[in-house]
Amino acid sequence: MRELNVQLSLLNHSIGARLKLKDVDLYCLDLISREGPLSPTAVARRAGLHPATTTGVLDRLERGGWVVRERDPDDRRAVVVRFLGDRSGELYRLLSGMNASMDEICADYSVAELEIIADFLERTKTAGRHATDDLTIGS
């Protein structure tokens, strides 16, 4: 698992460098694209970042045309950050090699085996979230 984490971190770093994004910017962009629209506070909380750091990240992402800050339609006093799909083609192109490799790997497993793998990954993700929460609360 640690080696997988290292390899995925290196891949993300290479992709970020090609897109002229810092690692933390790419991480927040992924978070916003998967879970957004999100308030800046929610981005900071989910990313484990200080609010001032998150402001800098969001400023860079907005300048790069990756996200936009908008008024929350449910609360006009609040702001949400929304992913703009305009540049997603660049990102998908850079991920295409890994996506093709994953398709080949998954083709070697049965549906039942893939369900077990998905369960393992989900449970591992949850364990990681709990460990992070424990460290954050304990600090």
The first five atom37 places (N, CA, C, CB, O) and aatype in JSON, in Angstrom:
{
  "aatype": [12, 1, 6, 10, 2, 19, 5, 10, 15, 10, 10, 2, 8, 15, 9, 7, 0, 1, 10, 11, 10, 11, 3, 19, 3, 10, 18, 4, 10, 3, 10, 9, 15, 1, 6, 7, 14, 10, 15, 14, 16, 0, 19, 0, 1, 1, 0, 7, 10, 8, 14, 0, 16, 16, 16, 7, 19, 10, 3, 1, 10, 6, 1, 7, 7, 17, 19, 19, 1, 6, 1, 3, 14, 3, 3, 1, 1, 0, 19, 19, 19, 1, 13, 10, 7, 3, 1, 15, 7, 6, 10, 18, 1, 10, 10, 15, 7, 12, 2, 0, 15, 12, 3, 6, 9, 4, 0, 3, 18, 15, 19, 0, 6, 10, 6, 9, 9, 0, 3, 13, 10, 6, 1, 16, 11, 16, 0, 7, 1, 8, 0, 16, 3, 3, 10, 16, 9, 7, 15],
  "atom_mask": [
    [1, 1, 1, 1, 1],
    [1, 1, 1, 1, 1],
    [1, 1, 1, 1, 1],
    [1, 1, 1, 1, 1],
    [1, 1, 1, 1, 1],
    [1, 1, 1, 1, 1],
    [1, 1, 1, 1, 1],
    [1, 1, 1, 1, 1],
    [1, 1, 1, 1, 1],
    [1, 1, 1, 1, 1],
    [1, 1, 1, 1, 1],
    [1, 1, 1, 1, 1],
    [1, 1, 1, 1, 1],
    [1, 1, 1, 1, 1],
    [1, 1, 1, 1, 1],
    [1, 1, 1, 0, 1],
    [1, 1, 1, 1, 1],
    [1, 1, 1, 1, 1],
    [1, 1, 1, 1, 1],
    [1, 1, 1, 1, 1],
    [1, 1, 1, 1, 1],
    [1, 1, 1, 1, 1],
    [1, 1, 1, 1, 1],
    [1, 1, 1, 1, 1],
    [1, 1, 1, 1, 1],
    [1, 1, 1, 1, 1],
    [1, 1, 1, 1, 1],
    [1, 1, 1, 1, 1],
    [1, 1, 1, 1, 1],
    [1, 1, 1, 1, 1],
    [1, 1, 1, 1, 1],
    [1, 1, 1, 1, 1],
    [1, 1, 1, 1, 1],
    [1, 1, 1, 1, 1],
    [1, 1, 1, 1, 1],
    [1, 1, 1, 0, 1],
    [1, 1, 1, 1, 1],
    [1, 1, 1, 1, 1],
    [1, 1, 1, 1, 1],
    [1, 1, 1, 1, 1],
    [1, 1, 1, 1, 1],
    [1, 1, 1, 1, 1],
    [1, 1, 1, 1, 1],
    [1, 1, 1, 1, 1],
    [1, 1, 1, 1, 1],
    [1, 1, 1, 1, 1],
    [1, 1, 1, 1, 1],
    [1, 1, 1, 0, 1],
    [1, 1, 1, 1, 1],
    [1, 1, 1, 1, 1],
    [1, 1, 1, 1, 1],
    [1, 1, 1, 1, 1],
    [1, 1, 1, 1, 1],
    [1, 1, 1, 1, 1],
    [1, 1, 1, 1, 1],
    [1, 1, 1, 0, 1],
    [1, 1, 1, 1, 1],
    [1, 1, 1, 1, 1],
    [1, 1, 1, 1, 1],
    [1, 1, 1, 1, 1],
    [1, 1, 1, 1, 1],
    [1, 1, 1, 1, 1],
    [1, 1, 1, 1, 1],
    [1, 1, 1, 0, 1],
    [1, 1, 1, 0, 1],
    [1, 1, 1, 1, 1],
    [1, 1, 1, 1, 1],
    [1, 1, 1, 1, 1],
    [1, 1, 1, 1, 1],
    [1, 1, 1, 1, 1],
    [1, 1, 1, 1, 1],
    [1, 1, 1, 1, 1],
    [1, 1, 1, 1, 1],
    [1, 1, 1, 1, 1],
    [1, 1, 1, 1, 1],
    [1, 1, 1, 1, 1],
    [1, 1, 1, 1, 1],
    [1, 1, 1, 1, 1],
    [1, 1, 1, 1, 1],
    [1, 1, 1, 1, 1],
    [1, 1, 1, 1, 1],
    [1, 1, 1, 1, 1],
    [1, 1, 1, 1, 1],
    [1, 1, 1, 1, 1],
    [1, 1, 1, 0, 1],
    [1, 1, 1, 1, 1],
    [1, 1, 1, 1, 1],
    [1, 1, 1, 1, 1],
    [1, 1, 1, 0, 1],
    [1, 1, 1, 1, 1],
    [1, 1, 1, 1, 1],
    [1, 1, 1, 1, 1],
    [1, 1, 1, 1, 1],
    [1, 1, 1, 1, 1],
    [1, 1, 1, 1, 1],
    [1, 1, 1, 1, 1],
    [1, 1, 1, 0, 1],
    [1, 1, 1, 1, 1],
    [1, 1, 1, 1, 1],
    [1, 1, 1, 1, 1],
    [1, 1, 1, 1, 1],
    [1, 1, 1, 1, 1],
    [1, 1, 1, 1, 1],
    [1, 1, 1, 1, 1],
    [1, 1, 1, 1, 1],
    [1, 1, 1, 1, 1],
    [1, 1, 1, 1, 1],
    [1, 1, 1, 1, 1],
    [1, 1, 1, 1, 1],
    [1, 1, 1, 1, 1],
    [1, 1, 1, 1, 1],
    [1, 1, 1, 1, 1],
    [1, 1, 1, 1, 1],
    [1, 1, 1, 1, 1],
    [1, 1, 1, 1, 1],
    [1, 1, 1, 1, 1],
    [1, 1, 1, 1, 1],
    [1, 1, 1, 1, 1],
    [1, 1, 1, 1, 1],
    [1, 1, 1, 1, 1],
    [1, 1, 1, 1, 1],
    [1, 1, 1, 1, 1],
    [1, 1, 1, 1, 1],
    [1, 1, 1, 1, 1],
    [1, 1, 1, 1, 1],
    [1, 1, 1, 1, 1],
    [1, 1, 1, 1, 1],
    [1, 1, 1, 0, 1],
    [1, 1, 1, 1, 1],
    [1, 1, 1, 1, 1],
    [1, 1, 1, 1, 1],
    [1, 1, 1, 1, 1],
    [1, 1, 1, 1, 1],
    [1, 1, 1, 1, 1],
    [1, 1, 1, 1, 1],
    [1, 1, 1, 1, 1],
    [1, 1, 1, 1, 1],
    [1, 1, 1, 0, 1],
    [1, 1, 1, 1, 1]
  ],
  "atom_positions": [
    [[0.84, -1.19, 0.0], [0.0, 0.0, 0.0], [0.88, 1.26, 0.0], [-0.95, 0.0, 1.22], [0.56, 2.25, -0.65]],
    [[1.98, 1.2, 0.73], [2.84, 2.38, 0.76], [3.48, 2.64, -0.59], [3.91, 2.23, 1.83], [3.59, 3.78, -1.02]],
    [[3.9, 1.56, -1.28], [4.49, 1.73, -2.6], [3.45, 2.24, -3.6], [5.09, 0.39, -3.09], [3.77, 3.08, -4.45]],
    [[2.21, 1.76, -3.49], [1.14, 2.25, -4.35], [0.93, 3.74, -4.11], [-0.17, 1.47, -4.08], [0.78, 4.52, -5.06]],
    [[0.92, 4.14, -2.86], [0.77, 5.56, -2.52], [1.88, 6.39, -3.14], [0.75, 5.74, -0.99], [1.64, 7.46, -3.68]],
    [[3.11, 5.89, -3.05], [4.24, 6.62, -3.64], [4.06, 6.75, -5.15], [5.57, 5.9, -3.32], [4.24, 7.84, -5.69]],
    [[3.72, 5.66, -5.82], [3.58, 5.7, -7.28], [2.46, 6.63, -7.72], [3.34, 4.3, -7.82], [2.61, 7.38, -8.68]],
    [[1.33, 6.58, -7.02], [0.22, 7.47, -7.37], [0.57, 8.93, -7.08], [-1.05, 7.07, -6.6], [0.17, 9.82, -7.83]],
    [[1.32, 9.17, -6.01], [1.77, 10.53, -5.71], [2.69, 11.05, -6.8], [2.49, 10.58, -4.36], [2.6, 12.21, -7.21]],
    [[3.6, 10.19, -7.28], [4.49, 10.59, -8.37], [3.72, 10.87, -9.65], [5.53, 9.5, -8.62], [4.02, 11.84, -10.35]],
    [[2.73, 10.04, -9.95], [1.89, 10.26, -11.12], [1.17, 11.6, -11.0], [0.87, 9.12, -11.29], [1.17, 12.4, -11.94]],
    [[0.56, 11.85, -9.86], [-0.16, 13.12, -9.65], [0.79, 14.31, -9.74], [-0.86, 13.12, -8.28], [0.44, 15.35, -10.29]],
    [[2.0, 14.15, -9.21], [2.97, 15.23, -9.28], [3.34, 15.53, -10.73], [4.24, 14.88, -8.46], [3.44, 16.69, -11.13]],
    [[3.54, 14.48, -11.53], [3.88, 14.66, -12.95], [2.73, 15.32, -13.71], [4.22, 13.3, -13.59], [2.94, 16.21, -14.54]],
    [[1.51, 14.88, -13.42], [0.34, 15.49, -14.07], [0.21, 16.95, -13.68], [-0.95, 14.72, -13.7], [-0.01, 17.82, -14.52]],
    [[0.36, 17.22, -12.38], [0.29, 18.6, -11.91], [1.34, 19.49, -12.57], [0.0, 0.0, 0.0], [1.06, 20.63, -12.93]],
    [[2.55, 18.95, -12.71], [3.62, 19.73, -13.34], [3.26, 20.07, -14.79], [4.96, 18.96, -13.28], [3.51, 21.18, -15.24]],
    [[2.69, 19.13, -15.51], [2.29, 19.37, -16.9], [1.2, 20.43, -16.99], [1.8, 18.06, -17.54], [1.14, 21.2, -17.94]],
    [[0.32, 20.45, -15.98], [-0.79, 21.41, -15.96], [-0.43, 22.7, -15.25], [-2.0, 20.79, -15.31], [-1.25, 23.62, -15.15]],
    [[0.81, 22.77, -14.75], [1.29, 23.92, -13.98], [0.46, 24.12, -12.71], [1.25, 25.2, -14.85], [0.1, 25.24, -12.34]],
    [[0.17, 22.99, -12.06], [-0.56, 22.99, -10.79], [0.32, 22.38, -9.7], [-1.9, 22.22, -10.91], [1.02, 21.39, -9.94]],
    [[0.27, 22.96, -8.53], [0.94, 22.35, -7.39], [0.18, 21.09, -7.0], [1.03, 23.36, -6.19], [-0.98, 20.92, -7.35]],
    [[0.86, 20.21, -6.26], [0.21, 18.97, -5.83], [-1.08, 19.24, -5.07], [1.17, 18.16, -4.96], [-2.09, 18.58, -5.29]],
    [[-1.05, 20.22, -4.17], [-2.22, 20.54, -3.37], [-3.33, 21.12, -4.24], [-1.86, 21.53, -2.25], [-4.52, 20.91, -3.96]],
    [[-2.96, 21.86, -5.29], [-3.96, 22.4, -6.21], [-4.68, 21.27, -6.93], [-3.29, 23.35, -7.23], [-5.9, 21.27, -7.05]],
    [[-3.91, 20.29, -7.42], [-4.49, 19.15, -8.13], [-5.38, 18.35, -7.2], [-3.38, 18.26, -8.71], [-6.45, 17.89, -7.61]],
    [[-4.95, 18.18, -5.96], [-5.76, 17.45, -4.98], [-7.1, 18.16, -4.75], [-4.99, 17.3, -3.64], [-8.15, 17.53, -4.75]],
    [[-7.05, 19.47, -4.55], [-8.29, 20.22, -4.32], [-9.17, 20.24, -5.56], [-7.98, 21.66, -3.88], [-10.39, 20.18, -5.46]],
    [[-8.56, 20.32, -6.74], [-9.32, 20.27, -7.98], [-10.07, 18.94, -8.09], [-8.4, 20.47, -9.19], [-11.24, 18.92, -8.46]],
    [[-9.4, 17.86, -7.77], [-10.04, 16.54, -7.8], [-11.2, 16.5, -6.81], [-9.01, 15.43, -7.49], [-12.28, 15.99, -7.12]],
    [[-10.97, 17.01, -5.62], [-12.01, 17.04, -4.59], [-13.23, 17.84, -5.05], [-11.44, 17.64, -3.28], [-14.36, 17.39, -4.89]],
    [[-13.0, 19.0, -5.62], [-14.11, 19.85, -6.09], [-14.83, 19.19, -7.26], [-13.58, 21.25, -6.5], [-16.06, 19.24, -7.34]],
    [[-14.08, 18.58, -8.17], [-14.73, 17.97, -9.33], [-15.56, 16.75, -8.94], [-13.68, 17.56, -10.37], [-16.59, 16.49, -9.57]],
    [[-15.14, 16.02, -7.91], [-15.89, 14.83, -7.5], [-17.02, 15.14, -6.53], [-14.96, 13.84, -6.86], [-18.08, 14.52, -6.6]],
    [[-16.82, 16.11, -5.64], [-17.78, 16.34, -4.57], [-18.48, 17.69, -4.64], [-17.11, 16.22, -3.26], [-19.39, 17.95, -3.85]],
    [[-18.08, 18.54, -5.55], [-18.58, 19.9, -5.59], [-19.95, 20.04, -6.19], [0.0, 0.0, 0.0], [-20.54, 19.06, -6.64]],
    [[-20.44, 21.25, -6.2], [-19.85, 22.46, -5.66], [-19.71, 22.39, -4.13], [-20.68, 23.67, -6.06], [-20.54, 21.81, -3.43]],
    [[-18.63, 23.02, -3.65], [-18.34, 23.04, -2.22], [-18.03, 24.46, -1.78], [-17.16, 22.1, -1.89], [-17.53, 25.28, -2.55]],
    [[-18.34, 24.74, -0.54], [-17.93, 26.03, 0.02], [-16.42, 25.99, 0.23], [-18.69, 26.33, 1.38], [-15.84, 24.91, 0.38]],
    [[-15.76, 27.15, 0.23], [-14.33, 27.17, 0.52], [-14.0, 26.52, 1.87], [-13.82, 28.59, 0.5], [-12.96, 25.87, 2.01]],
    [[-14.87, 26.69, 2.85], [-14.66, 26.06, 4.15], [-14.71, 24.54, 4.04], [-15.71, 26.55, 5.15], [-13.91, 23.85, 4.66]],
    [[-15.64, 24.03, 3.25], [-15.74, 22.58, 3.06], [-14.51, 22.05, 2.33], [-17.02, 22.22, 2.27], [-14.03, 20.96, 2.65]],
    [[-14.0, 22.8, 1.37], [-12.77, 22.38, 0.67], [-11.63, 22.3, 1.67], [-12.42, 23.37, -0.48], [-10.9, 21.31, 1.7]],
    [[-11.49, 23.33, 2.5], [-10.42, 23.35, 3.5], [-10.54, 22.17, 4.45], [-10.44, 24.67, 4.29], [-9.55, 21.49, 4.74]],
    [[-11.74, 21.92, 4.93], [-11.97, 20.84, 5.88], [-11.65, 19.48, 5.25], [-13.42, 20.87, 6.39], [-10.93, 18.67, 5.84]],
    [[-12.2, 19.25, 4.07], [-12.0, 17.94, 3.41], [-10.55, 17.73, 2.99], [-12.9, 17.82, 2.19], [-10.07, 16.6, 2.97]],
    [[-9.85, 18.81, 2.64], [-8.46, 18.7, 2.22], [-7.49, 18.76, 3.39], [-8.13, 19.8, 1.23], [-6.3, 18.5, 3.23]],
    [[-8.0, 19.1, 4.57], [-7.13, 19.21, 5.74], [-6.2, 20.4, 5.67], [0.0, 0.0, 0.0], [-5.06, 20.34, 6.14]],
    [[-6.68, 21.48, 5.07], [-5.86, 22.67, 4.88], [-6.35, 23.82, 5.75], [-5.87, 23.09, 3.41], [-7.52, 23.89, 6.12]],
    [[-5.44, 24.73, 6.06], [-5.8, 25.96, 6.75], [-6.62, 26.81, 5.77], [-4.51, 26.73, 7.26], [-6.33, 26.8, 4.57]],
    [[-7.62, 27.53, 6.24], [-8.44, 28.35, 5.34], [-7.63, 29.33, 4.48], [-9.44, 29.13, 6.15], [-7.96, 29.54, 3.32]],
    [[-6.58, 29.93, 5.04], [-5.77, 30.87, 4.25], [-5.04, 30.14, 3.12], [-4.75, 31.59, 5.15], [-4.92, 30.68, 2.02]],
    [[-4.56, 28.94, 3.37], [-3.92, 28.13, 2.34], [-4.93, 27.79, 1.25], [-3.32, 26.84, 2.94], [-4.62, 27.84, 0.06]],
    [[-6.14, 27.44, 1.67], [-7.2, 27.09, 0.72], [-7.54, 28.28, -0.17], [-8.46, 26.61, 1.46], [-7.79, 28.1, -1.36]],
    [[-7.55, 29.48, 0.38], [-7.82, 30.67, -0.42], [-6.79, 30.8, -1.53], [-7.81, 31.94, 0.46], [-7.15, 31.1, -2.67]],
    [[-5.52, 30.59, -1.22], [-4.48, 30.65, -2.24], [-4.65, 29.59, -3.31], [0.0, 0.0, 0.0], [-4.48, 29.86, -4.5]],
    [[-5.0, 28.38, -2.89], [-5.25, 27.29, -3.84], [-6.4, 27.65, -4.77], [-5.55, 25.97, -3.08], [-6.29, 27.52, -5.99]],
    [[-7.5, 28.11, -4.18], [-8.67, 28.46, -4.99], [-8.39, 29.63, -5.93], [-9.86, 28.79, -4.09], [-8.89, 29.66, -7.05]],
    [[-7.59, 30.58, -5.47], [-7.2, 31.7, -6.34], [-6.44, 31.17, -7.56], [-6.33, 32.72, -5.56], [-6.72, 31.59, -8.69]],
    [[-5.49, 30.26, -7.34], [-4.71, 29.71, -8.46], [-5.6, 28.91, -9.4], [-3.56, 28.84, -7.94], [-5.49, 29.03, -10.62]],
    [[-6.47, 28.08, -8.84], [-7.37, 27.28, -9.68], [-8.32, 28.16, -10.48], [-8.17, 26.31, -8.82], [-8.62, 27.86, -11.64]],
    [[-8.79, 29.23, -9.87], [-9.69, 30.15, -10.58], [-8.95, 30.88, -11.7], [-10.32, 31.16, -9.6], [-9.46, 31.02, -12.81]],
    [[-7.74, 31.36, -11.41], [-6.95, 32.05, -12.44], [-6.63, 31.11, -13.61], [-5.64, 32.59, -11.83], [-6.55, 31.55, -14.76]],
    [[-6.45, 29.82, -13.31], [-6.15, 28.85, -14.35], [-7.35, 28.37, -15.13], [0.0, 0.0, 0.0], [-7.21, 27.6, -16.08]],
    [[-8.54, 28.82, -14.76], [-9.75, 28.43, -15.48], [-10.27, 27.05, -15.1], [0.0, 0.0, 0.0], [-11.01, 26.43, -15.86]],
    [[-9.88, 26.57, -13.92], [-10.32, 25.24, -13.46], [-11.59, 25.3, -12.65], [-9.24, 24.58, -12.65], [-12.41, 24.38, -12.71]],
    [[-11.77, 26.38, -11.87], [-12.94, 26.5, -11.01], [-13.47, 27.92, -11.08], [-12.6, 26.13, -9.54], [-12.82, 28.83, -11.59]],
    [[-14.69, 28.08, -10.56], [-15.28, 29.41, -10.43], [-15.94, 29.48, -9.06], [-16.31, 29.7, -11.59], [-16.51, 28.51, -8.57]],
    [[-15.85, 30.66, -8.46], [-16.57, 30.91, -7.21], [-17.89, 31.57, -7.59], [-15.74, 31.81, -6.22], [-17.93, 32.51, -8.39]],
    [[-18.97, 31.06, -7.01], [-20.3, 31.58, -7.31], [-21.09, 31.73, -6.02], [-21.05, 30.65, -8.31], [-20.76, 31.13, -5.0]],
    [[-22.13, 32.53, -6.09], [-23.05, 32.62, -4.97], [-23.77, 31.29, -4.82], [-24.08, 33.77, -5.17], [-24.17, 30.67, -5.81]],
    [[-23.92, 30.84, -3.59], [-24.65, 29.61, -3.3], [-26.13, 29.86, -3.62], [-24.46, 29.15, -1.8], [-26.72, 30.79, -3.07]],
    [[-26.73, 29.04, -4.48], [-28.13, 29.27, -4.82], [-29.08, 29.08, -3.64], [-28.54, 28.33, -5.94], [-30.2, 29.59, -3.65]],
    [[-28.63, 28.35, -2.62], [-29.47, 28.13, -1.43], [-29.27, 29.18, -0.35], [-29.19, 26.76, -0.86], [-30.09, 29.32, 0.55]],
    [[-28.17, 29.92, -0.44], [-27.87, 30.95, 0.56], [-27.06, 32.04, -0.15], [-27.08, 30.35, 1.8], [-25.84, 31.92, -0.29]],
    [[-27.72, 33.09, -0.58], [-27.08, 34.13, -1.39], [-25.92, 34.82, -0.68], [-28.1, 35.15, -1.78], [-25.12, 35.5, -1.32]],
    [[-25.81, 34.66, 0.65], [-24.69, 35.25, 1.38], [-23.44, 34.39, 1.28], [-25.05, 35.46, 2.84], [-22.33, 34.88, 1.52]],
    [[-23.6, 33.12, 0.93], [-22.49, 32.18, 0.91], [-21.93, 32.01, -0.51], [-22.93, 30.82, 1.45], [-22.58, 32.38, -1.49]],
    [[-20.74, 31.46, -0.59], [-20.06, 31.21, -1.85], [-19.79, 29.72, -1.97], [-18.73, 32.03, -1.96], [-19.5, 29.06, -0.97]],
    [[-19.89, 29.2, -3.19], [-19.48, 27.82, -3.47], [-18.46, 27.85, -4.6], [-20.71, 26.92, -3.84], [-18.42, 28.77, -5.41]],
    [[-17.65, 26.82, -4.62], [-16.64, 26.66, -5.67], [-17.11, 25.52, -6.57], [-15.21, 26.38, -5.07], [-17.41, 24.43, -6.1]],
    [[-17.16, 25.81, -7.87], [-17.65, 24.83, -8.84], [-16.57, 24.53, -9.85], [-18.94, 25.33, -9.54], [-15.89, 25.43, -10.34]],
    [[-16.42, 23.26, -10.17], [-15.48, 22.8, -11.2], [-15.98, 23.22, -12.57], [-15.28, 21.26, -11.13], [-17.16, 23.06, -12.88]],
    [[-15.08, 23.76, -13.39], [-15.4, 24.09, -14.78], [-14.83, 22.97, -15.64], [-14.82, 25.49, -15.2], [-13.64, 22.67, -15.57]],
    [[-15.65, 22.37, -16.44], [-15.2, 21.25, -17.26], [-14.44, 21.65, -18.51], [0.0, 0.0, 0.0], [-14.0, 20.78, -19.26]],
    [[-14.25, 22.95, -18.74], [-13.63, 23.43, -19.98], [-12.26, 22.82, -20.23], [-13.51, 24.92, -19.94], [-11.91, 22.54, -21.38]],
    [[-11.48, 22.61, -19.19], [-10.11, 22.11, -19.36], [-9.98, 20.63, -19.0], [-9.16, 22.92, -18.5], [-8.87, 20.1, -18.95]],
    [[-11.1, 19.96, -18.76], [-11.03, 18.56, -18.33], [-10.4, 17.66, -19.38], [-12.42, 18.05, -17.99], [-9.84, 16.62, -19.04]],
    [[-10.49, 18.03, -20.66], [-9.86, 17.24, -21.72], [-8.36, 17.11, -21.53], [0.0, 0.0, 0.0], [-7.78, 16.05, -21.78]],
    [[-7.72, 18.2, -21.08], [-6.28, 18.16, -20.8], [-5.97, 17.13, -19.71], [-5.78, 19.55, -20.37], [-5.02, 16.35, -19.82]],
    [[-6.77, 17.17, -18.68], [-6.58, 16.26, -17.55], [-6.81, 14.81, -17.96], [-7.51, 16.64, -16.4], [-6.02, 13.94, -17.62]],
    [[-7.88, 14.56, -18.7], [-8.18, 13.2, -19.15], [-7.1, 12.67, -20.08], [-9.54, 13.16, -19.85], [-6.75, 11.49, -20.03]],
    [[-6.55, 13.54, -20.92], [-5.48, 13.12, -21.83], [-4.26, 12.66, -21.04], [-5.1, 14.27, -22.78], [-3.64, 11.65, -21.37]],
    [[-3.92, 13.4, -19.98], [-2.77, 13.04, -19.16], [-3.01, 11.77, -18.35], [-2.42, 14.19, -18.23], [-2.07, 11.05, -18.02]],
    [[-4.26, 11.5, -18.03], [-4.61, 10.29, -17.28], [-4.88, 9.09, -18.17], [-5.82, 10.56, -16.41], [-5.08, 7.98, -17.68]],
    [[-4.9, 9.29, -19.48], [-5.31, 8.21, -20.38], [-4.42, 6.98, -20.29], [-5.33, 8.71, -21.79], [-4.92, 5.86, -20.39]],
    [[-3.13, 7.16, -20.11], [-2.24, 6.0, -19.99], [-2.56, 5.16, -18.76], [0.0, 0.0, 0.0], [-2.61, 3.93, -18.84]],
    [[-2.77, 5.82, -17.64], [-3.12, 5.1, -16.41], [-4.5, 4.47, -16.53], [-3.07, 6.04, -15.19], [-4.71, 3.34, -16.09]],
    [[-5.44, 5.19, -17.13], [-6.78, 4.64, -17.3], [-6.76, 3.39, -18.17], [-7.72, 5.7, -17.91], [-7.45, 2.42, -17.88]],
    [[-5.97, 3.41, -19.25], [-5.87, 2.24, -20.12], [-5.25, 1.07, -19.37], [-5.04, 2.58, -21.37], [-5.69, -0.07, -19.51]],
    [[-4.23, 1.35, -18.58], [-3.61, 0.29, -17.78], [-4.6, -0.3, -16.78], [-2.37, 0.82, -17.04], [-4.64, -1.51, -16.58]],
    [[-5.39, 0.56, -16.16], [-6.38, 0.07, -15.19], [-7.44, -0.79, -15.88], [-7.05, 1.25, -14.46], [-7.88, -1.8, -15.32]],
    [[-7.85, -0.39, -17.08], [-8.81, -1.21, -17.84], [-8.25, -2.6, -18.11], [-9.18, -0.51, -19.17], [-8.95, -3.6, -17.96]],
    [[-6.97, -2.66, -18.5], [-6.33, -3.96, -18.76], [-6.25, -4.8, -17.49], [-4.93, -3.75, -19.33], [-6.52, -6.0, -17.52]],
    [[-5.89, -4.18, -16.38], [-5.79, -4.9, -15.11], [-7.16, -5.43, -14.7], [-5.22, -3.99, -14.0], [-7.29, -6.6, -14.35]],
    [[-8.16, -4.59, -14.76], [-9.51, -4.99, -14.33], [-10.08, -6.09, -15.22], [-10.45, -3.77, -14.33], [-10.88, -6.91, -14.76]],
    [[-9.69, -6.12, -16.48], [-10.19, -7.14, -17.4], [-9.77, -8.55, -16.98], [-9.71, -6.86, -18.81], [-10.39, -9.53, -17.38]],
    [[-8.72, -8.65, -16.17], [-8.24, -9.96, -15.71], [-9.01, -10.5, -14.52], [-6.78, -9.86, -15.36], [-8.76, -11.62, -14.09]],
    [[-9.94, -9.73, -13.98], [-10.7, -10.14, -12.79], [-12.17, -10.34, -13.14], [-10.56, -9.09, -11.67], [-12.72, -9.71, -14.04]],
    [[-12.79, -11.24, -12.4], [-14.23, -11.44, -12.55], [-14.97, -10.31, -11.84], [-14.67, -12.83, -11.99], [-14.38, -9.56, -11.07]],
    [[-16.25, -10.2, -12.11], [-17.07, -9.19, -11.44], [-17.03, -9.4, -9.92], [-18.54, -9.25, -11.95], [-16.9, -8.44, -9.17]],
    [[-17.13, -10.64, -9.48], [-17.09, -10.95, -8.04], [-15.76, -10.52, -7.43], [-17.33, -12.46, -7.8], [-15.72, -9.97, -6.33]],
    [[-14.67, -10.77, -8.14], [-13.35, -10.37, -7.63], [-13.23, -8.86, -7.58], [-12.23, -10.97, -8.5], [-12.68, -8.31, -6.63]],
    [[-13.74, -8.18, -8.6], [-13.7, -6.72, -8.6], [-14.52, -6.14, -7.46], [-14.22, -6.18, -9.94], [-14.15, -5.11, -6.88]],
    [[-15.63, -6.78, -7.12], [-16.44, -6.32, -5.99], [-15.67, -6.46, -4.69], [-17.76, -7.12, -5.91], [-15.76, -5.59, -3.82]],
    [[-14.9, -7.53, -4.53], [-14.08, -7.71, -3.33], [-12.99, -6.65, -3.28], [-13.45, -9.12, -3.31], [-12.73, -6.06, -2.23]],
    [[-12.35, -6.4, -4.42], [-11.3, -5.37, -4.48], [-11.89, -4.0, -4.15], [-10.64, -5.35, -5.88], [-11.3, -3.23, -3.39]],
    [[-13.04, -3.69, -4.71], [-13.7, -2.4, -4.44], [-14.05, -2.27, -2.96], [-14.97, -2.25, -5.29], [-13.87, -1.2, -2.37]],
    [[-14.53, -3.35, -2.35], [-14.84, -3.34, -0.93], [-13.58, -3.08, -0.11], [-15.48, -4.67, -0.5], [-13.59, -2.28, 0.82]],
    [[-12.49, -3.77, -0.45], [-11.22, -3.58, 0.24], [-10.76, -2.12, 0.14], [-10.14, -4.51, -0.34], [-10.37, -1.52, 1.14]],
    [[-10.82, -1.55, -1.05], [-10.38, -0.17, -1.24], [-11.27, 0.81, -0.47], [-10.38, 0.18, -2.71], [-10.77, 1.77, 0.12]],
    [[-12.57, 0.57, -0.48], [-13.49, 1.44, 0.27], [-13.2, 1.38, 1.76], [-14.96, 1.03, 0.0], [-13.16, 2.41, 2.44]],
    [[-13.01, 0.18, 2.27], [-12.72, 0.01, 3.7], [-11.37, 0.61, 4.08], [-12.77, -1.47, 4.09], [-11.21, 1.16, 5.16]],
    [[-10.39, 0.49, 3.18], [-9.08, 1.07, 3.41], [-9.17, 2.59, 3.43], [-8.09, 0.61, 2.33], [-8.55, 3.24, 4.27]],
    [[-9.95, 3.15, 2.5], [-10.15, 4.6, 2.45], [-10.78, 5.09, 3.76], [-11.05, 4.99, 1.24], [-10.36, 6.1, 4.32]],
    [[-11.78, 4.36, 4.23], [-12.45, 4.74, 5.47], [-11.49, 4.66, 6.66], [-13.67, 3.84, 5.72], [-11.49, 5.54, 7.52]],
    [[-10.69, 3.61, 6.7], [-9.7, 3.48, 7.78], [-8.71, 4.65, 7.74], [-8.94, 2.13, 7.67], [-8.35, 5.19, 8.78]],
    [[-8.29, 5.03, 6.54], [-7.39, 6.17, 6.41], [-8.03, 7.46, 6.87], [0.0, 0.0, 0.0], [-7.38, 8.28, 7.52]],
    [[-9.3, 7.64, 6.54], [-10.01, 8.85, 6.97], [-10.1, 8.89, 8.5], [-11.43, 8.9, 6.35], [-9.89, 9.93, 9.11]],
    [[-10.41, 7.75, 9.11], [-10.52, 7.7, 10.57], [-9.17, 7.97, 11.22], [-11.07, 6.34, 11.02], [-9.09, 8.69, 12.21]],
    [[-8.1, 7.39, 10.67], [-6.77, 7.62, 11.23], [-6.39, 9.1, 11.12], [-5.72, 6.75, 10.51], [-5.8, 9.66, 12.04]],
    [[-6.73, 9.71, 9.99], [-6.45, 11.14, 9.81], [-7.25, 11.97, 10.8], [-6.77, 11.58, 8.38], [-6.72, 12.89, 11.41]],
    [[-8.52, 11.65, 10.96], [-9.37, 12.36, 11.92], [-8.81, 12.24, 13.33], [-10.81, 11.82, 11.88], [-8.77, 13.22, 14.08]],
    [[-8.37, 11.04, 13.7], [-7.81, 10.82, 15.03], [-6.56, 11.68, 15.24], [-7.47, 9.32, 15.24], [-6.38, 12.26, 16.31]],
    [[-5.71, 11.76, 14.23], [-4.5, 12.58, 14.35], [-4.84, 14.07, 14.38], [-3.53, 12.28, 13.18], [-4.21, 14.84, 15.11]],
    [[-5.82, 14.47, 13.59], [-6.21, 15.88, 13.54], [-6.82, 16.31, 14.86], [-7.2, 16.13, 12.4], [-6.5, 17.38, 15.38]],
    [[-7.71, 15.48, 15.39], [-8.35, 15.8, 16.66], [-7.35, 15.76, 17.81], [-9.5, 14.83, 16.94], [-7.44, 16.55, 18.75]],
    [[-6.4, 14.84, 17.73], [-5.4, 14.68, 18.79], [-4.31, 15.73, 18.77], [0.0, 0.0, 0.0], [-3.53, 15.82, 19.72]],
    [[-4.22, 16.54, 17.7], [-3.11, 17.5, 17.63], [-3.37, 18.75, 18.4], [-2.82, 17.86, 16.22], [-2.53, 19.65, 18.42]]
  ]
}
